[in-house]
Structures are given as structure tokens and as C-alpha cells.
Amino acid sequence: MFKTNRRLMVALLVFALMANSMVVIAANSNSSPAALQPTASKLAQQASGKPQTSSAGTTGSSSKLPAANPQAILYDQTANVSTYSVTSQDLEAANATYSAQAADDFVVPVGATWTITEVDVIGDYFGGHGPAAGINIYFYANSGTLPGAPVYTATSLAYTGGPSFNTPLTTAAVLPAGTYWLSVQSRQDSAAGPWRWRNATVQTNSASAWRNPGNGWGTACTSWVVETTCWPGAGGDPDQAFRLLGSLGIGTATATGTATVTATPTPNPCARTTSFSRLGQVDLPAGQPGATLGIANPYPAVITTTGLSGNIIKVAMSFTDVNHTYPADLDMMLVSPSGQNATIWSDAGGGNDLISATLRLADDGLTQLPGASQILSNTTYRPANYAGLDGFPAPAPTQTTNVAFSTFITSTANGAWRLYIYDDAVGDYGYLSGLGLEITMDSGGCSSPTVTATNTGTPTSTVTSTGTSIATPTSTPSASVGTATATATVTGTSTVTGTSTATAVVTGTATVTATATVTGTGTMAGTATMAGTATATMTGTASMTATATVSVTATPCSISFSDVLSSNLFYADIQYLACRGVVSGANGLFRPNANASRGEFAKIASLGFAIPTFTPTSPTFVDVPASSIFYGYIESAAHAGVVLGLTPVQCAALGTPGTCYGPNVQITRAQVAVIVQRAKQYALFTPTSQSFSDVPASSFAYGAIETLAHNNIINGAACVAPAVGQCFRPNDNIKRGELSKVVHRAMITSN
């Protein structure tokens, strides 16, 4: 596994707009904690590109999306947040040519009406700048695959959070069924620096759009254009990260007669959350930085809870000042006082450095811990295990397949909660400074007394219910639409207002029952999750029909190589490539520990990096005839300049004089680096001093190895004495498992 002890040293690029011109200023990079030495720097981009973080991982970077207000989530597109973002900012008049808008579309299902009361977006300030003076919100009708005429405009709205914003709408946007576009702008003068809206990696509906009417950014996108057309070098991520809150459907029934309203609350849990903490450093692993593989110190880290009564209904954990140069090395298993265990973190975050990060894990997190992308600071994630049953050294108990914190709802609450952390790969290390444990208990039922109100007065009745039936999708919003019927159940508190009206607060989930008696029957829009007020002054029965949005979750791809178990270090990489047809095995085996050949890698590179197919009229290499299983792949890669043949001396040594390729020759780590750099077309990165002791600047592969290391595709390891520093072992043959990890990283990393 290619690894190195490295730290992200970020150069923040801040823009200062002066008079009628824009000046780009490069800010100094922040210092890194002394325990983790920096070896790379990354440059911020101005208007569209990757966000930058300080050493604390928060200043000017992907702040978490603040918690949603207590309303129904109508639409949520925050599960696949990109590391790229795009400018969407309303600047002062003197610099209005740089004002720009991004927009993304969503669909209100047939038969529904959305009343949108809040818009939430994920964004970035740059260089520690901000805050925004206000937020502009626009909704547009759809025009083909781009925004059309405006249907709602609200400017300079107040918000909470920043640089990710919760923005309540002072006037709700009421949208009937159809396709619409949302545009969000930060109302932010140049003195407060840039703000950019985060992209989403997965496209839903049409790709996001962008425009810069004054053309200050020089893209010529003065009207709405597909965003990636305007910013082709910004990662190619097709959508924006946002969510919409409000309610679905409003209905009214009116009748005459005498009304009696009886509201009997259903018992509701009295939830009380208690937080416990453990302060003090946890070394990842014990003995770091000298040691880079093994159990943490302490092992386990123990948090003792006392004074809790009732039943557990929720558990969550928080982590403070987390630092690690390769977080995917970490496996964490939480064990309750009564012995239940769940692997809440395993093989997450890839090789993206964690620097003084603070994060929280809970079953109700907005998204799962990422597998290969950056773990963001100040974010609540759902737990995730990408490695299966890795196993934990003693004295940890036998690992189960449990991942969710709901594992612990039957556990004893008081006692020692043990967190076992294991760093399962060499080459990287880190530490964290604090742990927190949150336990929410139900200490008994809470219910309000029955309230009965009788009215023989005014012969008019209104029953109103509002709510939403959106089932938050796991991947693709609004995959299909269905219809459900719900009766309203009154839960919570019922109160009598005046002498003629009883008001019952309706809350609850799934199916609810409320008896607001009215002469006649009214049909209302409601849902599986409802929040609203039912008021009645007549006798009769009110019925409700709910429209539900149904999500479809794709069946995950699985592999069945008998020699690649889920605990294998390269399982996720092999699975990724096999599920895309890039690698294959034979007779049920993959042979992850076998050395790869030049012919095998030509095939993998051609498929993995989509090298155009080329078939010559006659073979280029004497040892690769048209009948070879690698013929088409080698010819295509050679035609694209990605692979080369061997030297005449090497061909002669193989007994194949002439132009040969050596398809059965085992390929070295240096040769793999050169081929990947060419296939991905990375711009060469050649530092003034070498990163690896055994790869001098005179090496044929120096530029390729340094480039891939700079892009976090490959890493080295501590040299074996007498050599010192980091070594890459360029002349060693590479194994099929290692090769899978390199190709996987390169495929998911932008060039």
C-alpha cells in the first residue's frame, strides 16, 4: 500500500476587488501541528475549484450545514458534497461585473404543492473572509435544461450559520407541481472576500447552470449556461449542494352544524440527552510517530457514564482535534457496558489528511462518513464501515457486523463505554485530543390531560392540516412517486382557545389519527409525517389523503473472489474496479498478492482511464500478435502514448529481437507511476528537492512519481536502514492488490 507521512499545507488564494479591477492575492499557508510534518501544498482557485482550509480545518472552508429548523425536509441534495465549489455572489456596484449566479433544478411531484419556508446551502468563505451581509434567493421556472422566467425573488435575507447558510424565507414560496430552479447568492461586498456554493458529485435532473452577466470572470457565460461548460477545469461535478424545507399541501373543509372536539394526547417520550467526555490525547497508534501500525494508546479509551435512568433511545459520539495523515487506516469499535458493539468508523476518508478536525457521528447525520473523499470538520456524519470484519486485537471483543448506534438501544446505559481504535496499515499516524459520548434516555411517558370543548355557536367550521410526505432518499431524490392515505392522530398537547374553538397541535410520524368532527367531509393534502394545527367547530368527520414520494436505492455491486475477503486491505479498491469491469479474476480467484505483468496493466489502464480504442493494420510489437488477449489494449495504450516498448537490449535479453513490448514481464512500481501519470494527463510536478530518498531527480520516473505523490495517488514508507527518510522502492514489482489501489485512487481523483 503506497503511503507517506505527509501533511496538507494549504495556500489560500484570496481575492481583493479594488475600484473597477480584481487583484488576486496569495495568502500565507497556515502552520501545521508539530506532530505531523507538511510535505505538500495545494493552491486555491478563484471562482471555481477546491475550497481551502486552515490548519484548523474550518476557516474559510466547507463549514457544516447548520441544523435544519423544525420543519419538514421537502428536498435534500446534500448527501454527495464535492470538494469543488463555484462563485455565486452579489458584489457592490463598483465591481458588479464579477457578480455571478449558480442555479440547480428540482422537481415538485405531480399532485403536490410545496410551501417552501427555508433554503439551506453548503458553501465556503475563502482566506478567513466573510461574513455575508445577506442572502438572495431566486426560484425560476424551467426552460428545457436551464432556468427560465423568475417565479420568486427575495433579496438580502437574514440567515444563520455561515459560510453554509440556513435562510428562512420571510414570504413562503408556494410552488405547484413542476420543475424549478433554485439560485442562491451571497450578498457580499469585495471587502468581505469571496463566497462559493459547494458542488455535488452526483447529478439529479439537469446539471447545474451558471451565469456572469458582466463577464468579469471572462468565461463568456453572460446568460444561463451549463456550469461545467463555463468552468471545465473545476472537477466536472454536475450539481449544487442544497436542501429545501417547508410543508406539502394545504386543504380546507367547511360545514355547518354543532361541533364537539375531543383531543386525547398519545403518550410521548420524555427525552433527555446527557453528554459525557474524555479529555486527553489518544495516540493513533501507540508509539507514534515512531510507530505507524497498531493499537491506539489508550486501548480502549474509556468513558464512564453514571446517573442515567430509563431506556436508551439514541447514542452519538463526538471527536475533537482529530489529526491523521491517512484516516482510512483507522478502525473504531464502540462497546457498551453490557457488551454490544458496533464498528462506527472503518476505512473512511481515504488518504485525505485530517488536520485538527472536530466531527460528530450519529445515526441521524446528513450523510455517511465518506469512503474515499475528504472528511469535513464541523460535520455530523452517519457511522460507516467500508472494510467489513477487519478484526480488532485483544482485549477487544469479537467484532460484529453492527455499524449503527441503534445497536445500543437495548444496552445498559450506566458504566464503562469502551472505544477501541486500531491503525491497521503502516506509514501514517496521528492523534486526537478529546472524545464525547451523548446518550439520550426516555425516562417515562409524558402525556397531557384530555381536553374536551363543546361549541353550539357559529355554524361554520374549518379544518386545516399541513405537512410533508417526502421520504428523504438515500441517493437519488424523487426516484418515483406513489400515493398513500393517512388519518391524523393528535399527539402532544391539546388546548382550548376561547369558548368556541378547540385547537389541537398535530405532530407525529407515519400514520396519525385526529378526530376533528365536522358535518360533511373535507379532503386535505397531508402526509406520513405531519406538523400543523387542526381547528374544528362543527360535528362530522374529516378525512385526509397523503401524497408520498418513494425513493429507490440501487442494489450495491458485490464481488465473489474467494481470495479477496471483506477484511482484505485492498477489498474496496478491487471491488470498485471489478464492478466497473476494469479488473477480473480467473476460476474465482483474483490473486491480490501476485505480481502484475506489463500486459495486465496495459489492459487495466486502457479500461480504467478510458483510453480510445485503436487497432492497427499490423501488430506494432513482435511479441504481441493480434491473437494475444492483450493485443487491443496494448496497441490502444501505445497509440495514445501511454505505454512504450522495451529497449533493444531488453528485447534481445528476452529472445525477441526487434520492437518488443514484454507483455509477460512483471511491471515495476516506477513503470506504473509513469503510465498512470500519462493516462490521467496530470501536469508534471517536479519539486526542487526529491520526496523519496531512492528516487533522485535523474530517475526516468522522477517527474511521474513526484506528480502522483503530489496528487495523493501514491505514497512511500519509511526507508530500511541504512537508508533514511521516505523510500518509494521504484524497482520493486507491484502486486495486483497494490495496483488496484493506485488505479482506484487515480480514477476518482481529478487531474
C-alpha positions in Angstrom: 0.0 0.0 0.0 1.5 3.3 -1.0 1.6 5.7 2.0 3.7 8.5 3.3 3.7 10.7 6.4 2.5 13.9 4.8 0.6 17.0 5.8 -1.6 19.2 3.8 -0.1 22.7 3.7 -2.7 24.9 2.1 -2.0 28.2 0.2 -5.2 30.2 0.5 -6.0 32.4 -2.6 -7.9 35.5 -1.6 -9.4 38.0 -4.0 -9.5 41.7 -3.2 -11.5 43.8 -5.6 -10.2 47.4 -5.8 -12.1 50.1 -7.7 -13.1 48.5 -11.0 -10.4 45.8 -11.1 -9.7 42.5 -9.4 -6.5 41.7 -7.7 -5.7 38.1 -6.7 -3.6 37.8 -3.5 -2.0 34.6 -2.3 -2.2 34.3 1.5 0.4 32.6 3.6 -0.2 28.9 4.3 -1.1 28.1 7.9 1.2 26.2 10.1 0.6 22.5 10.8 0.7 20.8 14.2 4.3 19.9 15.1 3.4 16.2 15.3 2.6 15.9 11.6 5.1 17.3 9.2 3.9 19.0 6.0 5.2 17.7 2.7 2.8 19.3 0.1 1.0 22.5 -0.7 -2.2 23.0 -2.7 -3.3 26.2 -4.3 -6.8 27.6 -4.0 -8.7 28.6 -7.2 -10.5 31.9 -7.6 -14.0 31.4 -8.8 -14.4 27.7 -9.3 -12.3 24.9 -7.8 -11.4 23.2 -4.5 -12.1 25.1 -1.2 -9.2 25.6 1.1 -8.9 25.0 4.8 -6.7 26.4 7.5 -4.7 24.1 9.8 -7.8 24.0 12.0 -9.8 22.7 9.0 -12.6 25.3 9.4 -11.5 28.8 8.5 -12.9 29.7 5.1 -13.7 26.1 4.3 -16.7 23.7 4.0 -18.4 24.6 7.2 -21.1 22.2 8.2 -24.6 22.8 7.1 -26.3 24.1 10.3 -29.1 22.0 11.7 -32.4 22.3 9.9 -35.1 24.2 11.7 -38.0 22.0 12.9 -39.8 21.8 9.5 -40.3 19.0 7.0 -37.4 18.5 4.5 -39.1 18.7 1.1 -35.9 18.1 -0.9 -32.3 17.2 0.1 -29.3 17.3 -2.2 -26.6 17.4 0.4 -25.6 13.7 0.5 -22.8 13.9 -2.1 -21.0 17.1 -1.4 -18.0 17.8 -3.7 -14.6 19.3 -2.8 -15.3 21.8 -5.5 -17.4 25.0 -5.4 -18.4 27.9 -7.7 -18.8 31.6 -7.1 -22.4 32.8 -6.7 -22.1 36.2 -5.2 -23.7 39.6 -5.4 -21.0 42.3 -5.2 -21.2 46.1 -4.8 -21.9 48.3 -7.8 -18.3 49.2 -8.4 -17.5 45.5 -9.0 -20.8 44.3 -10.4 -19.1 42.8 -13.5 -17.9 40.0 -11.2 -21.4 39.3 -9.7 -22.5 35.7 -10.7 -25.2 33.2 -10.1 -25.3 29.4 -9.9 -28.6 27.5 -10.1 -29.8 23.9 -9.8 -33.1 22.3 -10.5 -35.6 20.2 -8.5 -39.0 18.6 -9.2 -42.2 19.1 -7.2 -44.1 15.8 -7.8 -47.4 15.6 -9.7 -50.4 16.3 -7.4 -48.3 18.1 -4.8 -47.8 21.7 -3.8 -44.7 22.7 -1.9 -44.8 25.7 0.5 -41.0 26.4 0.9 -40.2 28.3 4.1 -36.4 27.8 4.3 -33.4 27.3 1.9 -30.2 25.7 3.2 -26.9 25.6 1.2 -23.4 24.4 1.8 -20.7 26.9 0.9 -17.2 28.3 1.6 -15.6 31.5 2.6 -12.0 31.9 1.5 -9.0 33.1 3.3 -10.9 33.6 6.6 -13.2 36.2 5.0 -16.9 36.8 5.3 -19.5 37.2 6.7 -22.2 37.7 4.1 -24.4 40.8 4.5 -27.4 38.8 3.5 -28.7 36.1 1.2 -30.5 36.4 -2.2 -33.0 33.6 -3.0 -34.4 33.1 -6.5 -36.7 30.4 -7.9 -37.1 30.1 -11.7 -39.4 28.2 -14.0 -37.8 25.5 -16.1 -36.8 26.2 -19.8 -35.6 23.0 -21.4 -32.5 22.2 -19.3 -31.8 25.7 -18.0 -33.5 28.3 -15.8 -36.4 30.2 -17.4 -38.6 33.1 -16.1 -38.3 34.0 -12.4 -41.2 33.0 -10.2 -39.9 34.1 -6.8 -37.3 36.7 -5.7 -36.2 37.6 -2.2 -33.0 39.6 -1.5 -30.8 40.5 1.5 -32.5 37.9 3.7 -31.2 37.2 7.2 -29.5 33.8 7.7 -27.9 31.7 10.4 -24.6 29.8 10.0 -22.0 30.8 7.5 -20.4 30.0 5.2 -23.1 27.3 4.9 -26.4 29.1 5.3 -29.9 28.4 6.8 -32.0 31.1 5.2 -35.7 31.4 6.3 -38.0 33.0 3.7 -39.9 35.9 5.1 -42.6 35.1 2.5 -43.0 31.5 1.7 -42.5 30.3 -1.9 -45.6 28.3 -2.9 -44.8 26.1 -5.9 -47.3 23.7 -7.6 -46.1 20.5 -9.4 -43.4 21.0 -11.9 -39.6 21.6 -12.5 -38.0 24.6 -10.9 -34.5 26.1 -10.5 -33.1 27.5 -7.2 -30.4 30.1 -7.3 -28.7 31.3 -4.1 -26.3 34.3 -3.9 -24.3 35.6 -1.1 -24.9 39.4 -0.8 -21.3 40.1 0.0 -19.1 43.1 -1.0 -15.5 42.5 -2.1 -14.1 43.7 1.2 -15.6 40.6 2.8 -13.9 38.3 0.3 -15.3 35.5 -1.9 -18.1 33.1 -1.2 -18.7 30.0 -3.3 -21.5 27.4 -3.4 -20.4 23.8 -3.0 -21.0 21.4 -5.9 -22.5 17.9 -5.6 -20.8 14.9 -7.2 -24.0 13.1 -8.3 -26.3 14.7 -11.0 -30.0 14.7 -10.2 -32.3 16.0 -13.0 -30.5 18.6 -15.2 -26.9 19.7 -14.5 -26.5 22.9 -12.6 -26.3 26.2 -14.5 -24.2 29.4 -14.1 -24.1 33.0 -15.4 -22.0 36.1 -15.1 -23.9 38.9 -16.9 -21.0 41.4 -16.7 -18.4 38.8 -17.9 -15.9 39.9 -15.3 -14.7 36.3 -15.0 -14.0 36.2 -18.7 -16.0 32.9 -19.4 -18.4 34.4 -21.9 -21.2 32.8 -19.9 -23.3 36.0 -19.7 -26.6 34.1 -19.8 -27.5 30.8 -18.3 -25.2 28.0 -19.5 -24.4 24.5 -18.1 -21.9 25.3 -15.3 -19.2 22.8 -16.3 -19.1 24.5 -19.7 -18.1 27.7 -18.0 -15.7 26.1 -15.6 -14.3 22.9 -17.4 -11.4 22.6 -15.0 -13.4 22.6 -11.8 -13.7 18.9 -11.3 -16.7 18.3 -13.5 -19.1 17.9 -10.6 -22.5 18.5 -12.1 -24.9 19.8 -9.3 -25.1 22.1 -6.3 -25.5 21.1 -2.6 -28.8 22.4 -1.1 -32.0 21.4 0.7 -35.5 22.9 0.9 -37.7 22.9 3.9 -41.4 23.7 4.4 -44.7 21.8 4.0 -46.6 19.9 1.4 -50.2 20.6 0.6 -52.8 22.7 2.4 -56.6 21.8 2.4 -59.7 23.2 3.9 -63.2 21.7 4.7 -66.1 23.8 5.7 -69.5 22.6 7.1 -72.4 23.7 9.3 -73.9 22.3 12.5 -72.9 21.8 16.1 -69.3 20.9 16.8 -67.7 18.8 19.6 -63.9 18.4 19.6 -62.1 15.9 21.8 -58.3 15.7 21.7 -56.6 13.0 23.7 -52.8 13.1 23.5 -50.9 9.9 22.9 -48.1 9.3 25.4 -44.9 11.0 24.1 -41.4 10.0 25.3 -39.7 12.5 27.7 -36.3 12.6 26.0 -33.3 13.8 28.0 -29.8 13.9 26.5 -26.7 13.7 28.8 -23.2 14.3 27.5 -20.0 12.7 28.8 -16.5 13.4 27.8 -13.0 12.0 27.9 -10.2 14.6 27.7 -6.6 13.8 26.9 -4.7 12.7 23.9 -5.3 9.4 22.2 -2.2 8.4 20.1 -3.1 6.8 16.7 -1.3 4.4 17.0 0.5 3.9 20.3 4.2 5.0 20.0 3.6 7.4 17.1 5.4 9.0 15.3 7.9 6.2 15.5 5.2 3.6 15.2 2.6 3.7 12.4 0.8 0.4 12.8 -1.0 -0.9 15.8 -3.5 -0.2 18.6 -4.2 3.3 19.9 -3.0 4.5 23.3 -5.0 4.1 25.4 -6.7 0.9 24.1 -9.5 1.1 24.8 -10.4 4.8 25.5 -13.0 4.6 28.3 -15.9 7.0 29.0 -17.8 6.1 32.2 -21.4 7.1 32.5 -23.4 7.5 35.7 -26.8 8.8 36.8 -28.9 7.7 33.8 -32.3 6.2 34.2 -34.9 4.9 31.8 -34.2 3.4 28.3 -31.6 4.4 25.7 -33.3 5.9 22.6 -30.2 7.5 21.0 -26.4 7.4 21.2 -23.9 9.6 19.4 -20.1 10.3 19.6 -18.0 13.4 19.0 -14.3 13.7 18.3 -12.1 16.7 19.0 -8.9 17.8 17.3 -8.5 14.7 15.1 -5.3 14.5 13.2 -4.1 11.7 10.9 -2.2 11.6 7.6 -4.3 8.7 6.2 -7.7 8.4 8.0 -8.7 5.2 6.1 -6.1 3.4 8.2 -8.4 3.9 11.3 -10.9 1.3 12.6 -13.1 2.2 15.6 -15.4 -0.1 17.6 -17.6 1.2 20.4 -18.6 -1.3 23.1 -21.4 -0.6 25.6 -21.4 -1.5 29.3 -23.4 -4.6 28.6 -21.2 -5.8 25.7 -23.0 -4.8 22.5 -20.5 -3.5 19.9 -20.7 -1.5 16.6 -17.9 -0.6 14.2 -18.7 3.1 13.9 -15.7 4.1 11.7 -13.6 1.9 9.5 -11.6 2.7 6.3 -13.2 6.1 5.9 -11.8 9.3 4.4 -9.2 7.7 2.1 -5.8 9.3 2.1 -7.1 12.9 2.7 -5.3 14.4 5.8 -7.4 15.2 8.9 -6.0 18.3 10.4 -7.4 19.5 13.8 -10.8 18.3 12.7 -13.9 18.2 15.0 -16.7 16.0 14.0 -19.7 14.0 15.3 -21.1 10.6 14.4 -24.9 10.0 14.9 -27.5 7.8 13.1 -29.3 11.0 12.0 -26.3 12.6 10.3 -27.0 14.2 7.0 -24.6 11.8 5.1 -22.4 8.8 5.8 -18.8 9.1 6.6 -17.2 9.3 3.1 -15.3 6.3 1.8 -12.6 7.9 -0.3 -13.3 11.7 -0.2 -12.3 14.3 2.4 -13.9 14.0 5.9 -15.1 17.6 6.6 -14.6 19.3 10.0 -17.6 20.5 12.0 -19.9 18.0 10.3 -22.3 15.3 11.7 -21.9 12.1 9.8 -23.6 8.7 10.0 -21.3 5.9 11.0 -19.7 3.8 8.2 -17.7 0.6 7.9 -16.1 0.2 4.5 -13.9 -2.8 5.4 -16.2 -5.4 6.8 -14.8 -7.6 9.6 -11.2 -6.3 9.9 -10.9 -7.7 13.4 -9.5 -5.8 16.5 -6.6 -7.0 18.6 -7.2 -8.3 22.2 -8.6 -7.3 24.6 -11.3 -6.1 22.2 -14.3 -8.4 21.9 -15.2 -10.2 18.7 -16.3 -7.7 16.1 -19.9 -7.9 14.9 -21.3 -6.5 11.6 -23.2 -3.8 13.5 -22.5 -0.2 12.4 -25.4 2.0 13.6 -25.6 3.4 17.1 -29.1 2.0 17.3 -27.3 -1.2 18.2 -27.2 0.1 21.8 -30.9 0.9 22.4 -31.2 -2.3 24.5 -27.9 -1.7 26.3 -27.3 -0.8 29.9 -26.7 2.9 30.0 -24.5 3.3 33.1 -21.0 2.0 33.2 -17.8 1.9 31.1 -18.3 2.6 27.3 -15.1 1.5 25.6 -13.8 2.8 22.2 -11.2 0.5 20.6 -9.2 2.3 17.9 -6.8 0.3 15.6 -4.5 1.8 13.0 -4.3 -1.1 10.5 -1.6 0.0 8.0 2.0 1.2 8.1 3.3 4.6 7.0 0.9 7.1 8.6 -0.1 8.2 12.1 -1.9 10.9 14.1 -3.7 11.6 17.4 -6.9 13.1 18.7 -7.4 15.3 21.8 -10.9 14.5 23.1 -13.9 12.2 22.9 -17.6 12.9 23.7 -20.5 10.5 24.3 -24.1 11.6 24.1 -26.8 9.4 25.4 -30.5 10.2 25.1 -32.8 8.5 27.6 -36.6 8.0 27.7 -37.3 8.3 31.4 -41.0 7.6 31.1 -44.2 8.5 29.2 -45.3 12.1 29.1 -48.9 13.0 28.3 -51.2 15.9 28.7 -54.7 15.6 30.2 -57.7 15.1 27.9 -59.3 18.3 26.8 -62.9 18.5 25.6 -64.5 21.6 24.1 -68.1 21.8 23.1 -69.5 24.6 20.9 -73.1 25.3 19.9 -72.3 28.7 18.4 -71.4 29.9 15.0 -72.3 27.3 12.3 -69.0 27.4 10.4 -66.1 25.0 10.7 -62.6 25.0 9.2 -60.2 22.0 9.5 -56.7 22.8 8.2 -53.7 20.4 8.1 -50.3 21.0 6.7 -47.3 18.6 6.5 -45.0 16.8 4.2 -44.8 13.3 2.8 -41.3 13.4 1.4 -39.4 10.3 2.3 -35.8 11.5 2.3 -34.0 9.5 -0.3 -30.8 7.6 0.3 -29.3 8.6 -3.0 -31.5 10.0 -5.8 -34.4 12.3 -4.8 -37.8 11.6 -6.1 -37.0 8.3 -7.8 -40.7 7.5 -8.1 -44.0 8.9 -6.9 -46.8 7.0 -5.2 -50.0 7.8 -3.2 -50.6 6.9 0.4 -53.6 7.6 2.7 -53.2 8.8 6.3 -55.6 9.6 9.1 -54.4 12.2 11.6 -53.6 11.2 15.2 -53.2 14.0 17.7 -50.1 13.7 19.7 -48.6 16.3 22.0 -50.7 18.9 23.8 -54.4 20.0 23.2 -55.5 23.4 24.4 -58.8 25.2 24.4 -58.8 28.8 23.0 -61.8 30.9 23.8 -65.2 29.4 24.4 -66.0 28.2 20.9 -62.8 26.6 19.4 -60.5 23.8 20.5 -57.1 23.8 19.0 -55.1 20.5 18.8 -51.4 20.5 17.8 -50.9 17.7 15.3 -47.5 16.0 15.3 -46.3 12.5 14.6 -45.0 10.1 12.1 -46.3 7.5 9.7 -50.0 7.2 10.5 -51.9 9.7 12.6 -55.5 9.9 13.9 -57.3 13.1 14.8 -61.0 13.4 15.3 -61.9 16.9 14.4 -65.7 16.3 14.0 -67.3 18.2 11.2 -70.6 17.8 9.4 -69.7 16.9 5.9 -66.4 15.5 4.6 -63.3 17.5 3.6 -60.3 16.3 1.6 -56.9 17.6 2.5 -53.3 17.3 1.4 -51.3 15.7 4.2 -48.6 13.1 4.8 -46.8 10.4 6.5 -45.0 12.9 8.6 -47.2 15.8 9.7 -46.9 19.0 11.7 -49.7 21.5 11.9 -52.9 22.7 13.6 -56.4 21.2 13.4 -59.2 23.5 14.4 -62.9 22.5 14.3 -66.2 24.0 15.4 -68.7 21.6 13.8 -69.7 17.9 14.1 -68.7 15.5 11.4 -65.6 13.6 10.1 -62.6 15.0 8.3 -60.6 12.6 6.1 -57.1 13.2 4.8 -55.2 12.0 1.7 -51.4 12.0 1.7 -49.1 12.0 -1.3 -45.8 10.2 -0.7 -42.6 10.3 -2.5 -40.9 6.9 -2.7 -37.1 6.6 -3.1 -35.4 3.8 -4.9 -32.0 2.5 -3.6 -29.7 0.8 -6.1 -28.5 -2.7 -5.1 -24.8 -2.4 -4.3 -22.4 -4.4 -6.5 -20.6 -7.2 -4.8 -17.6 -9.4 -5.7 -17.0 -13.1 -5.1 -13.3 -13.7 -5.3 -12.6 -16.4 -2.7 -9.2 -14.9 -2.0 -10.4 -11.3 -1.5 -12.5 -11.2 1.7 -14.1 -8.0 3.0 -11.2 -7.8 5.5 -8.6 -7.6 2.8 -6.7 -4.4 2.8 -7.5 -3.8 -0.9 -11.1 -5.1 -0.9 -12.7 -1.7 -1.6 -10.3 -1.0 -4.4 -10.7 -4.3 -6.1 -14.5 -4.1 -5.7 -14.5 -0.6 -7.2 -12.6 -1.8 -10.3 -14.3 -5.2 -10.7 -17.7 -3.6 -10.5 -16.7 -1.4 -13.4 -15.2 -4.1 -15.5 -11.7 -2.8 -15.1 -10.2 -5.9 -13.4 -11.2 -9.5 -13.4 -10.1 -12.8 -12.0 -10.0 -16.5 -13.1 -11.5 -19.6 -11.5 -13.0 -17.5 -8.7 -9.6 -16.0 -7.7 -8.1 -12.5 -8.1 -4.6 -13.2 -6.8 -4.1 -9.9 -5.0 -0.6 -10.9 -3.8 0.7 -11.9 -7.3 2.9 -9.6 -9.2 1.2 -7.8 -12.1 2.6 -8.0 -15.6 3.0 -5.3 -18.3 0.3 -6.8 -20.4 -2.2 -7.0 -17.5 -1.6 -3.3 -16.6 -2.0 -2.2 -20.2 -5.5 -3.7 -20.1 -6.3 -2.2 -16.7 -5.0 1.3 -17.7 -7.0 1.2 -21.0 -10.2 0.3 -19.3 -9.8 2.3 -16.2 -8.8 5.5 -17.9 -11.0 5.1 -21.0 -8.1 5.2 -23.5 -9.6 5.3 -27.0 -9.6 2.0 -28.9 -7.0 1.8 -31.7 -6.4 -1.3 -33.9 -3.5 -1.0 -36.4 -3.4 -2.9 -39.7 -0.4 -4.9 -38.4 1.0 -5.5 -34.9 3.4 -2.9 -33.5 5.3 -5.3 -31.3 6.7 -8.6 -32.4 5.7 -10.3 -29.1 2.1 -9.1 -29.1 0.4 -10.7 -32.0 -3.3 -10.0 -32.9 -4.2 -13.2 -31.2 -2.9 -12.0 -27.8 -5.6 -11.3 -25.2 -3.8 -8.0 -24.5 -3.4 -7.0 -28.2 -6.1 -4.4 -28.4 -5.3 -2.8 -25.0 -1.5 -2.6 -25.7 -2.0 -1.2 -29.2 -4.5 1.4 -27.9 -2.3 2.5 -25.0 0.8 2.6 -27.2 -1.1 4.7 -29.9 -2.1 7.1 -27.1 1.5 7.4 -25.9 0.7 5.9 -22.6 2.9 2.9 -22.8 6.2 2.3 -24.7 8.0 -0.8 -25.8 11.2 -2.2 -24.2 14.7 -1.2 -25.3 16.5 -3.2 -28.0 18.8 -4.6 -25.3 15.9 -5.7 -23.1 14.2 -7.3 -26.2 17.3 -9.2 -27.1 17.6 -10.4 -23.5 14.0 -11.8 -23.8 14.9 -13.6 -27.0 12.6 -11.3 -29.1 14.9 -9.1 -31.2 13.2 -6.2 -32.8 10.4 -3.9 -31.4 9.0 -5.8 -28.4 6.7 -4.9 -25.5 7.3 -7.7 -23.0 3.6 -8.4 -22.0 4.6 -11.1 -19.6 7.4 -9.1 -17.9 6.5 -8.1 -14.4 5.9 -4.4 -14.1 7.7 -2.2 -11.5 6.3 0.5 -9.3 8.2 3.2 -11.2 6.7 2.0 -14.6 3.2 2.0 -13.1 3.7 5.6 -11.9 4.8 6.7 -15.4 1.8 5.0 -17.1 -0.7 6.4 -14.6 0.7 9.9 -15.0 0.4 9.7 -18.8 -3.0 8.1 -18.8 -4.5 10.7 -16.4 -2.6 13.5 -18.2 -1.5 15.1 -14.9 0.6 18.2 -15.3 4.2 17.2 -14.2 5.2 18.4 -10.8 8.9 18.5 -10.2 9.9 19.9 -6.8 13.4 21.3 -6.3 14.1 18.6 -3.7 13.2 15.0 -4.0 10.4 13.5 -1.8 11.8 9.9 -1.8 15.4 9.0 -0.9 15.5 6.3 -3.6 14.0 8.4 -6.4 16.6 11.1 -7.4 15.9 13.8 -10.0 17.9 11.8 -12.5 15.5 8.9 -12.5 13.4 8.4 -15.6 10.3 8.2 -13.4 11.1 11.1 -11.1 8.5 13.5 -12.6 5.8 10.9 -12.7 6.4 9.7 -9.1 6.6 13.2 -7.7 3.4 14.1 -9.6 1.4 11.2 -8.3 2.6 11.7 -4.8 1.7 15.4 -5.1 -1.8 14.3 -6.1 -2.1 11.8 -3.3 -2.3 8.8 -5.7 0.9 7.0 -4.4 2.9 7.1 -1.2 6.1 5.7 0.2 7.1 4.3 3.5 10.0 4.7 6.0 13.3 3.6 4.5 15.0 0.5 5.7 18.4 1.1 7.3 21.0 2.2 6.2 18.8 4.4 4.0 16.9 7.3 5.8 13.8 9.2 5.2 10.9 8.1 2.9 11.5 5.5 0.2 9.4 4.5 -2.7 11.1 1.3 -3.9 10.7 2.2 -7.6 12.3 -1.0 -8.9 10.2 -3.4 -6.9 7.5 -5.3 -8.7 3.9 -4.2 -7.9 1.3 -6.7 -6.7 -2.2 -6.8 -8.2 -3.8 -5.6 -4.9 -1.5 -2.6 -4.6 -2.0 -1.9 -8.3 -5.8 -1.8 -7.8 -5.5 0.8 -5.1 -3.3 3.1 -7.3 -5.7 2.8 -10.2 -8.8 3.3 -7.9 -7.3 6.5 -6.4 -6.4 7.8 -9.8 -9.8 7.1 -11.3 -11.6 9.1 -8.5 -9.1 11.9 -8.3 -9.4 14.9 -10.6 -6.5 15.9 -12.8 
